């Protein structure tokens, strides 16, 4: 049975993925792309399945909290970048997030 959140997240990421290098969100492009490509991949390792479940649960949590679709897309991209930095995944190389704060 297909998880309904998968299509929702793929569409959300595609809609909000930055396309201009000058975009303030361009630093998060690796997270957008990595997560979207991970979801679209026909087969995944156990680690990738765990990452996907985590991202789908985050999506559900952000949605339940009433975050805007644009915020959710950015938060998922950021979360993906953070998680993949903490646990190495051989198929991904994700650069560090910029230090703003």
N, C-alpha and C positions, 0 to 999 in steps of 0.2 A: 504494500500500500504506500503510495507516494505521500510524503509529508507536504501539506499545503503551504508551509512556510518557505519551501525551497523556491517555488516559482515567484512568490512574493519578494524574496530577498534578491533573486537574480534580476527581476524587473526594477526593483528599487536601486540596486547598485548601478545598473545600466543607465537609469534615468538621471542619477545624480553624480556619476563619475565625471571628474573634471576633464575637459578636453583641451583647455588652453594652458600652456606652460606658465603663464603669468597668473593663473588662478591662485587665490590663497589656499585652495584645497589641493593644489598640485603635489605638495609634499606627501599627501596621503594616497596618491595614485597607485603605488605598489600594493597597498592594502586593498583598494577597490579591485584591482586586477587579479591579485592572488586569490582573494575570496571568490570572486565571480568565476574564475577559471577552475578553481577547486570544485565548486558546486557543479559546474557543467561537465567535468571529467566523468567519463562513463564508469571507471573503476577507481577505487581509492584504497590506500593502505589503512590499517587499523588506526594509526596515528591521525591520518587525514580524516577518517570517519569521526574520530573523537573531536577534532578541531571543528568539523562541520556541525556536530551536535551542539558544541559549545556556542558557536556563532548563531545557530538557530534559536537556542535558548535565550541568548542575549537579545536577539531580534524581538522575541516574544515579550521579554521583560521591558525593553524600551518602548514597545508598542503599548503595553499595559500601563506604563507610566505616563502615557499621553505625549510622548516626544513627537516632534514633527517628522515627516518622512525624510527631509533633508538632514536633520540631526541624526536620525537613525542610521542613514547611509554612512555618514561621516563617522559615527561612533563604531559601527561595525568594521569599517576600514581601519580605524585606529586600533580597535581590539584585535583584529587579525594581525596587524603589524606587531603589536605587543606580544601576543601569544607565540607567534612564530619566532620572535627573537629569544623568548624564554626557553623554548623547546625546539631544538634544531630539526627541521624537516629537510630532507636531502633535495627535494625538488624546488625549494624556494630560497631566494636570497632577498631579504627585505631590509632596506636601509633603516637606520635609526630615525625616530621621530625628531623633528626640530624641537629645540628647547625654547618654547614660548611660555612664559608664566613667571 
